[in-house]
Amino acid sequence: MAERLQDSFFRALFHSPVVGIAVVDLDRLIVIDANDLMLEILGRARDELLNIPEIWKDIVLPEYAEPNARALEQALERGYSDPLIKHYVRPSGERVPVRTIFGRVPDYPERLVVFASDVTEEWQQRQQAAERETRFNVAISAAQQGVWDYNVETGEMIYSERAKEIYGLPLDQPVTFEQIRDATHPDDLPNTHALLLRAIDPAVRDRSSYEYRIVRPDGTICWALAYGEAVFVGPPGQERAVRYIGTLQDITDRKLAERRQQMLVAELNHRVKNTLAVVQSFAHQSFTQDRAPEAARASFEARLSALASTHDLLTGEGWDVIAIADLIRSSLAAHDDGGARVEVDGPNVRLIPKTAVTMAMTLHELATNSTKYGALSQPQGTVQLRWTYEDGVFRLRWVESGGPPCAPPQKFGFGTRMLQRALATELGGRATLDYPHSGFTFAIEAAVAEPI
């Protein structure tokens, strides 16, 4: 009775729809029996499976041959194998993900039982999770972001390779909370610590992003953008944070760009103010009561034009230093007939923007005065413009010849005063104006540490 009951139990188990079962003859390596669920999983009729030699070569993909052999060895050695997830192939070519276990039958050493469960839904979920993780990793990599995971309860820190790179830490060594704390810039540590406490507080759960500075082991400073979020467990009212997870991005280049932009805006504001001051001076000196309106307007417009030309030249150089030769050609182009009447000679001295503007206005006044009253007012008149830079001393001379007889003016106007003061003041040197009978002469000398 007991044997019949046991036999009935195993038959009921064999034919149940819970798991697919196949019985294999180990001597002949053929399937001698299979329940209906196994036939359904394999997509085969009974006569397409049973007693067919080497049928498993058509069912099990070659890529699973090695793990399948290990599972068989386990079953032969200890009576059962570890679970193995693999794919069976149906006659249609469709793959079916299954979880299989091999087992030996007591008192039947020549028999092997194969248990198989269809895990299609589980496999799809795994695939979807793997795809999500791949997309996440690609996005993180593309954004050059690091990832961290801080176990609030144990203090364990897990940092990705990119996160370690941002901190300048060895990739093959673990990270500690103390390392991260000590690497945070002292001025930023109070804020980052406060944000951590707010994030892990169940009543607050702050998810704010924040920027802070990292002091790397080599002493360099890195700006980082961090975003973190805590994971809470426990029933409502008794929740506690167990992990604090987030991303980390190096934004040093962005912060430097922002700093440069701020400096450029400040410099632009400074230049605009200086330019407005120059224009105001032009207007004040040009529109005096003793000058005819047309003459005053012409003088004012000419000075504005000279100023604009200099600004165009500086803009082309990115408002960096500019070669004095380029400035001279631009300033004298309207007064020198094809470059034949002004002889220019000097080394490649470069001027900073502020000095360049003052130099351009000086050259404009010199050329304008020469065109009206001096050498350039006569067809045969010429100008020699030469400069030197030797032993830290800059010298420039403007010498006119071939014009009408020269004599000191009865009254000094704005142009003359500017020649006397502006460039000399800018360079911290001394300017000299001479009026010999042969032609007007202007000279300046200044001691400078390097080419200006």
Secondary structure as UniProt FT lines:
FT   HELIX           2..14
FT   STRAND          20..25
FT   TURN            26..29
FT   STRAND          30..34
FT   HELIX           36..42
FT   HELIX           46..48
FT   TURN            49..51
FT   TURN            53..55
FT   HELIX           56..59
FT   HELIX           62..64
FT   HELIX           65..78
FT   STRAND          84..89
FT   TURN            91..92
FT   STRAND          95..105
FT   TURN            106..107
FT   STRAND          108..118
FT   HELIX           120..142
FT   TURN            143..144
FT   STRAND          145..151
FT   TURN            152..154
FT   STRAND          157..159
FT   HELIX           161..167
FT   TURN            171..172
FT   HELIX           177..183
FT   TURN            186..188
FT   HELIX           189..199
FT   TURN            202..204
FT   STRAND          209..215
FT   TURN            217..218
FT   STRAND          221..233
FT   TURN            236..237
FT   STRAND          240..250
FT   HELIX           252..286
FT   TURN            289..290
FT   HELIX           293..316
FT   TURN            317..319
FT   STRAND          322..323
FT   HELIX           324..332
FT   TURN            333..335
FT   TURN            338..339
FT   STRAND          342..345
FT   STRAND          350..351
FT   HELIX           353..373
FT   HELIX           375..377
FT   TURN            379..380
FT   STRAND          382..390
FT   TURN            391..392
FT   STRAND          393..401
FT   HELIX           414..427
FT   STRAND          430..434
FT   TURN            437..438
FT   STRAND          441..447
//
